[in-house]
């Protein structure tokens, strides 16, 4: 018999986290990152909760095409662009934006024949050393792309490798700005950690990901800056039957700092005479 574990995804919490990202990045376009099937939460399931975003960003071409087939009309950005020239035709037909991070992609765009030009984000390797154009080559890459009929517009982007650390943006940001000096294109800089901790980063668009799904991007924070969206019901059911484990049931609301003695106060509203839980505190279940 399977264990009765149910994960409940709170769509209202996702919508609230999108609104939080927009508030923190005031004035910037918000592209909600939905890679890996919306971080495992189910892309189609969470899509209504992302209505407050200006568009989506993901890695998988198939998922992007399924969004278009389902009627999603806002911008969609492919965070790793394309891998083969033959992918450019469906990308153009679906009006998807692409990230260009390698000289081979530029060469494929130079020889492509497309039904419509593409929005292109030029990714700068500012220190993460995973994907990106070398800083010394950014200007020449933009020059090549700007004169192509397959390119409608250019943007410059980067990914902060250490934005979850207190001093995690200065070095990378300096590299990026030096590489892009004099280039008149919009910028896309901040991920979740950048949005939350470094609002001074600015930029014309931001790409919040993990924060939208209720997880803090900071490994040592004790209180997430956003609303958790999942509750594992089985944990609370088990705790109701085994009160001794209540101290180990996670609480995200911070009420343990509000005068409660412990998680008994935090999650349990009422018990029967025999000690069984008869009513849970609502914040522990939603």
N, C-alpha and C positions, 0 to 999 in steps of 0.2 A: 504494500500500500504506500502511495506517495505521501510525503510529508505535506501537511496543509499550509504551505507558505504562499502568501499572496503579496505581491508588490503593488501598491496603489500609487499611481502617478497623479499628482495634483496639478492639473493644467492651470489652475488659477495662480499657483505659485510660479510656474514658468512665465506666465504673462506678467506677473509682478516683477520678476527678475529682468525681463526685457525692459520694462519701464524703468527699473533701477539703472540698468546700463545706459539707457537714453538720458536719464537725469545726470549721471556721472560724466557722460561724454556730451554735454550740452552743445547742440549745434552740429554735431557730427552725424553722418549717416551710420546706421547700425545694421551690420550684416550678421545675422545670427548663424553661428557655426553649427551645422547639423551632420557633421561627418560621422562615419561608423553608425549609421542608422540612428542619428540623434543621440550619440553616446550610449547606444543600447536601449533607449527608451521607446523606440518606434517612431520613425520619421512621420508617417502618415498620422499616427496617433497624436503627436504633439504639435502638428502643423497649425491647428486653429489657435493654439496658445502663443504662436509666434507672429500673429497678425500685426503686432505693434512694431515689428522690425521692418526696416526698409528693403530687406532682401535676405538671401541665405548664402552661406558658403559651405562647401563640402568638397570631398575628394573624388567621389565615385561618379563617373559619367552616367552610369545606368540609373543611379538614384536621381540625378538631375533631370534626366529625360522622363523619368516616371513622374516627377513633380510637374513638369510641363504637360504631360499627358493628363494629369489630374486637374489641370486648369490653373496652376500657380503661375501668375503673370509678372510678379516682381522680379528684380534682378537676381540671378543665381551666378555665383562665382565658383569656378573649379580651382581649388587651392593648389593643386599640383599641375594644373593645365592639362595638356594632352601628352600622350606618349608615342603615338603613331600618326602619320599624316592623314590616314583614312578617318581618324576621329574628328577631324576638323569640319567635315561636311555636316554630320549630325549636330555638332556644337553650334555651327552657324545657323542651321535650320531652326534650332531651338533657342536662338538668341542668348546663348550662355556667355558669360565673361570668363576669361582664362588668365591664369598666372603663368608668366614666362620666367623661367629660372635657369635656362640652359641655352647655350648657343645653338644646339641642334634644333630646338623649337623655333628659333628665329629663322633658320634655314628652311624649315618646313613651311613656315608662313610666307616666306619669299617666293615659294614655288606653287603655292596653293591657289585654287580658283574656287571662290565661295559665293554663295547666294547673297550674303550680306557681310559687311565688315564686323570685326569683333572688338569688344572692349578688352584691353590688355592691361594687366597689372604686372609691372616689372619688379620682380622680387630681388632685393639686394641682400647679399650675404654680409650681414653686419656682425657676424661672430658666432652664429649658431652652427655654421659649417655643415648644414644638412642639405639645404637647397638654396640656390641664389646665384645671381651674377656677381662676380668679383667686383669690389668697389672700383677698381681701376678701369673696368670695362663697362660700367653702367652708362656713361654718357654716349659711348659709341653704339651700345645696344639700343638705346632710345632713339638715336639718330637713324639707325637702320629701320627700326619699327615704325617710326613716325612717317616715313615716306612710302609705306606699303599700302596698296589699296585694300588689303585684307584687314587693316587695323583702323578702327573708327576713332578710338581715343586711348590715351595712355594715362596710367597712374603708377605711382611708385609705392612699394610696400616693403615691409621687413617684418621679422618675427623676433621679439625680445626673448632671448634664451634664458635670462635670469631675472625676469621682472617680478618673480615671487620673492626676491631678496631685496633688502633695504637699499643697496647700492647697485641694483641690477640693471639700470637702464642707461647710465651716463656714458659708458664706453661705447656701447652699441649705437646709441643715438648719435654720438659724435661721428662714428664711422659712416653711418647712414647719411647724415647731413653733409659731410665732406664729399661723399660719392655723388650726391644729388645736387651739389651746389650749382646754381644757375639754371637748373632744369625747371620749367614752368608748370609741372604737372601736379595734380592733387596727390596727397599722401594718405596712406593707410598704414597705421603703426600699431595700435594697441590691441593686445589680446585681453583675456579676462583680468589677469593680474595687473596689466597696464591700465585698464579702465578703472579698476577699483582703487589702486594705490597711487597711481601717478597721473592724475588728471591733467597735469601740466604738459604731458606729452602732446596733447592736442591731435592734430591730424584731421583730414576731411572725412575719414570713415574709420570705424573701429570694428573689431571682429571678436565679440565676446563668445565664448564657448562654454567651458565647464561651469562658469558661474550661473548660466541660465538653468542648469539642471540641479542647482541647489548645493553644489560642492564648492568649498572655498578653494581658491587657487593658491592659498598660502599654507604650507604644511604644518606650521607651528601655531596657527591661530586657534584660539579656544572657542571663539564665537564666530560662525560664518557671517559674512556681510550680506548674505542673500538668503532667501527662503528655501529650506530643503523641500524637495518635491516628492520624495518617496517615504512611505511608511511601510515597514515590513510587519504586516498585521500579526504574523505568527509569533513575533517577539513579544508583543503585548499580551497575546493570548496565553503564551507560556508563562509570562510573568504573573498573570492573574492567578495561575494555578500554583506557581512557585514564587511567592513573594520575596524569598531570600535572594533572588537574582535581580530585583528591581534596581539595585545600585549599578548594575551593568547595562541597563537599558539606556541608550543615548537620548539625551534631551538637547534640543537645538535652540530652545527659546531663551536660555539664559536665566531661567527663573531660580536656578540654584543659588544665584547671587541676590535673590530678592527676599531672603529671609526664610526660605524653606529649609527644613532640617535635612532633607534628602529626597530621593526620587519617589518615596512613598507619597510625600506631599505633592511632588511634581506631576505624577501621572495618575494617582488614584484619588477619585473624588469621594467614593463611599464604599464601605465594606459591609457584608452581612455579619451577623453575630459569630459565625464560624470562621470569619477571616477572609472569605471569598470576596473578590472585587465585584461590586454590583454596578459601579459607574466609574468610567474613566474620565479624567480631565480631558476636555476636547482637544487641547493643543497636542496632546500625545497621540492622537489618532488621526489628525488631518494634516 
